[in-house]
């Protein structure tokens, strides 16, 4: 008796699995799946088509940014050099004035 119940259960389980596979196969071949697959393909094509312009934009932005940084570094360097030269001239003037003041004290 138990053997018969076990065989019947196994047969029912196998029938259920076959039925599920049939339903799955039907779903794979359905028009909705084909439409979904085409939609996904269209999306992928659009993404791939957008990659080139995105890389171009990134490269242009990078080049612009690097150019701006290079210009900023150059201008900052020039400004600092100019400020250093002015400071040296001011130091020379202070030294001359100090020397003149010291010589003036010595004459009195």
C-alpha distance (Angstrom), angle and dihedral (degrees) to the residues before:
residue distance angle dihedral
X1 . . .
X2 3.83 . .
X3 3.79 90.4 .
X4 3.82 91.0 55.1
X5 3.82 91.6 49.9
X6 3.80 90.8 48.2
X7 3.82 91.8 50.1
X8 3.79 92.7 47.1
X9 3.80 91.0 49.3
X10 3.79 91.1 48.6
X11 3.80 90.9 48.8
X12 3.81 91.4 49.2
X13 3.80 90.5 48.2
X14 3.81 91.2 49.9
X15 3.80 90.8 47.6
X16 3.80 90.0 50.4
X17 3.81 91.6 50.2
X18 3.81 91.4 48.7
X19 3.81 89.7 48.7
X20 3.82 90.7 50.1
X21 3.79 91.0 49.8
X22 3.81 90.3 49.5
X23 3.81 90.2 51.0
X24 3.80 90.7 47.1
X25 3.81 91.7 49.7
X26 3.80 89.4 49.5
X27 3.80 90.5 50.6
X28 3.81 91.0 49.4
X29 3.80 90.5 53.6
X30 3.81 95.5 43.7
X31 3.79 123.6 118.3
X32 3.81 90.6 -122.2
X33 3.79 90.8 59.6
X34 3.78 91.2 47.9
X35 3.82 90.0 50.7
X36 3.79 91.0 47.6
X37 3.80 90.5 48.8
X38 3.82 90.9 50.3
X39 3.80 90.5 48.3
X40 3.81 91.1 51.4
X41 3.81 90.0 47.4
X42 3.82 90.2 51.0
X43 3.79 90.4 50.3
X44 3.81 91.7 49.2
X45 3.80 91.1 48.6
X46 3.81 90.4 50.9
X47 3.81 91.4 49.2
X48 3.79 91.6 49.1
X49 3.82 90.9 47.0
X50 3.82 90.1 51.1
X51 3.81 94.5 51.0
X52 3.81 94.5 75.9
X53 3.81 95.5 52.4
X54 3.80 90.6 43.3
X55 3.80 91.2 54.5
X56 3.80 89.9 46.0
X57 3.81 90.4 51.6
X58 3.80 91.2 48.1
X59 3.79 91.8 49.8
X60 3.81 92.4 48.0
X61 3.80 91.2 47.4
X62 3.80 90.3 47.9
X63 3.80 92.5 49.0
X64 3.80 90.9 48.1
X65 3.79 92.0 47.6
X66 3.79 93.1 47.1
X67 3.80 89.9 47.6
X68 3.80 90.8 51.4
X69 3.80 91.3 48.3
X70 3.79 91.9 48.7
X71 3.81 90.2 49.6
X72 3.81 91.1 47.6
X73 3.80 91.4 50.1
X74 3.81 91.6 48.7
X75 3.80 93.9 47.8
X76 3.80 92.3 44.7
X77 3.80 90.8 50.1
X78 3.81 91.2 48.9
X79 3.81 91.5 48.0
X80 3.80 92.6 49.0
X81 3.81 91.0 48.1
X82 3.80 90.0 50.5
X83 3.81 91.9 48.0
X84 3.80 90.6 48.3
X85 3.81 91.3 51.6
X86 3.82 91.1 49.1
X87 3.80 90.8 48.5
X88 3.81 90.7 51.0
X89 3.82 90.3 51.3
X90 3.82 90.8 49.0
X91 3.81 89.5 49.5
X92 3.81 90.0 51.8
X93 3.82 90.8 50.1
X94 3.83 90.9 49.2
X95 3.80 90.7 48.9
X96 3.82 91.8 50.4
X97 3.79 91.9 47.3
X98 3.82 90.7 48.1
X99 3.82 91.0 49.0
X100 3.81 91.2 48.3
X101 3.82 90.8 48.1
X102 3.81 91.4 50.0
X103 3.82 91.2 48.5
X104 3.79 89.9 48.8
X105 3.81 91.4 53.6
X106 3.78 90.9 50.1
X107 3.85 93.2 56.2
X108 3.79 94.3 56.4
